[in-house]
């Protein structure tokens, strides 16, 4: 399942567990250049999906996408490697910067699930928050098994990426668990994190237009923390 409209600054979502207290995770509103970049990326994806819905997958070409999105083919390739990329959209990936390094080192809070939540917030910020786009993509994927398989494969790769980060964190903390058991726990943590992400997507898609995916993800992990700590009533 990462861009689109800019996300206004919002207050941090209410939290229930200790690990989320006093940790606002929303960044400031992006600048003009970034908003233009996201708008162009959104327009390209909208054009690709609407061609597929209206005229079928065979009609989707880079030239036609570019024409409908009012960009040059050269600009198209600055955003996507091929037409399939425009149809599938942005895949979530872990940040390749100090945020990931901080997680592997045991931060930012020292609580594995809470820190996974913070990591995924950074990952989902680059995804387009456009409900209409999500609905159109689901419609196209239902009619195109090959594209659906590619999307599932990309999510499997994302899960493996999270799992490797958790393994690195546990090993760095000096875990004495046998390697097989350590990887088993890391896989469980990664799957739980993806379940929380999926929950956030559902809540966001069902909510009103004033909500944002990042906010819903924060709430989902806060609820998860409450469940784990048995404080949810």
C-alpha positions in Angstrom: 0.0 0.0 0.0 3.6 6.3 0.3 2.9 12.3 -2.4 -0.5 14.0 -2.0 -2.0 16.9 -0.2 -0.1 18.7 2.6 -1.1 17.7 6.1 -1.7 20.7 8.4 -0.1 20.7 11.8 -2.3 18.9 14.3 -2.2 18.3 18.0 -0.8 14.9 19.1 -3.4 12.2 19.4 -4.6 11.3 22.9 -2.4 8.5 24.4 -3.1 5.8 26.9 0.2 4.2 27.6 3.3 5.4 29.2 5.5 5.0 26.1 3.5 7.5 24.1 3.3 10.3 26.7 4.8 13.6 25.6 6.0 12.5 22.3 4.4 14.4 19.4 5.4 12.7 16.2 3.9 15.0 13.6 6.3 17.2 11.6 5.7 20.7 10.5 3.7 21.4 7.3 5.9 20.9 4.2 7.2 23.8 2.2 6.0 25.0 -1.2 8.4 22.9 -3.2 7.5 19.8 -1.3 3.8 20.5 -1.7 4.2 20.9 -5.5 6.2 17.7 -5.7 3.5 15.8 -3.8 0.8 17.4 -6.0 2.5 16.2 -9.2 3.0 12.7 -7.8 -0.6 12.6 -6.9 -1.8 13.9 -10.3 0.3 11.2 -12.1 -1.2 8.4 -9.9 -4.7 9.7 -10.4 -4.3 9.8 -14.1 -2.9 6.3 -14.3 -5.7 4.8 -12.2 -8.5 6.7 -14.0 -7.3 5.5 -17.4 -7.2 1.9 -16.0 -10.8 2.3 -14.6 -12.3 4.0 -17.6 -10.4 2.4 -20.5 -8.8 -0.8 -19.1 -5.2 -1.6 -18.3 -4.2 -2.0 -21.9 -4.9 1.7 -22.4 -2.4 2.8 -19.6 0.7 4.1 -21.2 3.3 6.6 -20.0 2.4 9.0 -22.8 -1.3 8.9 -21.9 -0.7 9.2 -18.2 1.6 12.2 -18.9 -1.0 13.8 -21.1 -3.8 13.5 -18.6 -1.6 14.6 -15.7 -0.4 17.6 -17.8 3.3 16.7 -17.4 6.0 15.6 -19.8 7.1 12.0 -20.1 10.5 13.1 -18.8 8.8 14.5 -15.7 6.8 11.2 -15.3 10.1 9.3 -15.1 11.3 11.6 -12.4 8.6 10.2 -10.2 8.0 6.6 -11.4 10.1 4.1 -13.2 7.2 2.7 -15.3 3.4 2.8 -15.6 3.0 -0.1 -13.1 4.8 2.1 -10.5 2.2 4.8 -11.1 -0.7 2.4 -10.7 0.7 0.8 -7.6 1.8 4.0 -5.9 4.2 4.4 -3.1 5.3 1.4 -1.0 6.1 2.1 2.7 9.8 1.8 3.5 11.8 2.4 6.7 13.6 5.7 6.9 17.3 5.4 6.0 18.6 8.0 8.4 19.1 8.8 12.1 15.5 7.8 12.9 16.2 4.1 12.0 19.6 4.3 13.7 17.9 5.6 16.8 15.4 2.7 16.8 18.2 0.1 16.4 20.1 1.7 19.3 17.0 1.2 21.5 15.3 4.5 21.1 13.5 6.8 21.3 11.7 5.5 24.4 13.1 2.1 25.1 9.8 0.4 24.5 9.8 -1.9 21.5 6.2 -1.6 20.3 6.0 2.1 21.0 9.3 2.7 19.2 8.1 0.6 16.2 5.1 2.9 16.1 7.3 6.0 16.0 9.3 4.4 13.2 6.2 3.6 11.1 5.0 7.2 11.6 8.1 8.3 9.8 7.5 5.7 7.1 3.9 6.7 6.4 4.5 10.4 6.2 5.6 10.0 2.6 2.4 8.1 1.6 -0.3 10.1 -0.2 -3.3 10.8 2.1 -6.0 10.8 -0.6 -9.0 8.6 0.1 -10.3 8.7 -3.5 -6.9 7.5 -4.7 -6.9 4.6 -2.3 -10.4 3.6 -3.4 -9.5 3.8 -7.1 -6.3 1.8 -6.5 -8.3 -1.0 -4.7 -10.7 -1.1 -7.6 -7.8 -1.5 -10.1 -6.0 -4.1 -8.0 -9.1 -6.2 -7.7 -9.3 -6.4 -11.5 -5.6 -7.0 -12.0 -4.2 -10.1 -10.1 -0.6 -9.4 -11.3 -0.6 -5.9 -9.8 -2.2 -7.2 -6.6 0.5 -9.8 -6.3 3.2 -7.2 -6.7 1.6 -5.1 -4.0 1.5 -8.1 -1.7 5.1 -8.8 -2.4 6.1 -5.2 -1.6 4.3 -5.5 1.8 6.1 -8.7 2.5 9.4 -7.0 1.8 8.4 -4.1 4.1 7.6 -6.7 6.9 11.0 -8.3 6.4 12.6 -4.9 6.6 11.0 -4.2 9.9 11.9 -7.7 11.1 15.6 -7.1 10.3 15.5 -3.8 12.2 14.0 -5.5 15.2 16.7 -8.2 15.1 19.4 -5.6 14.9 17.9 -3.8 17.9 17.6 -7.0 20.0 21.1 -8.1 19.1 22.5 -4.7 19.9 20.8 -4.8 23.3 22.8 -8.0 24.0 19.9 -10.4 23.8 21.1 -13.9 24.9 18.2 -15.6 23.1 19.0 -18.3 20.6 19.1 -16.9 17.0 16.0 -18.9 15.9 14.0 -17.7 18.9 15.2 -14.1 18.5 14.1 -14.0 14.8 10.8 -15.6 15.8 10.2 -12.8 18.2 11.3 -10.2 15.7 8.9 -11.5 13.1 6.1 -11.5 15.6 6.8 -7.8 16.5 6.9 -6.9 12.8 3.6 -8.6 12.1 2.0 -6.9 15.1 3.3 -3.5 13.9 1.9 -4.1 10.4 -1.5 -5.1 12.0 -1.5 -1.8 13.8 -0.7 0.0 10.5 -3.6 -1.9 8.8 -5.9 -0.9 11.6 -4.9 2.7 11.1 -5.6 2.5 7.4 -9.1 1.1 8.1 -9.9 3.8 10.7 -8.6 6.5 8.5 -10.6 5.4 5.4 -13.7 5.2 7.5 -13.2 8.5 9.2 -14.1 12.0 8.1 -12.0 14.3 5.9 -10.5 16.1 8.9 -8.4 13.0 9.9 -5.0 12.1 8.6 -3.2 8.7 8.3 -0.3 9.6 10.6 -2.7 10.7 13.4 -4.7 7.4 13.0 -1.4 5.4 13.2 -0.5 7.2 16.4 -3.9 6.3 17.9 -3.6 2.7 16.8 -0.3 2.2 18.5 -1.6 4.1 21.6 -4.5 1.6 21.7 -2.1 -1.3 21.2 0.0 0.0 24.1 -3.2 0.2 26.2 -4.2 -3.4 25.3 -0.7 -4.7 26.1 -0.6 -2.9 29.4 -4.2 -4.1 30.2 -5.3 -0.5 30.8 -8.0 -0.5 28.1 -11.6 -0.5 29.5 
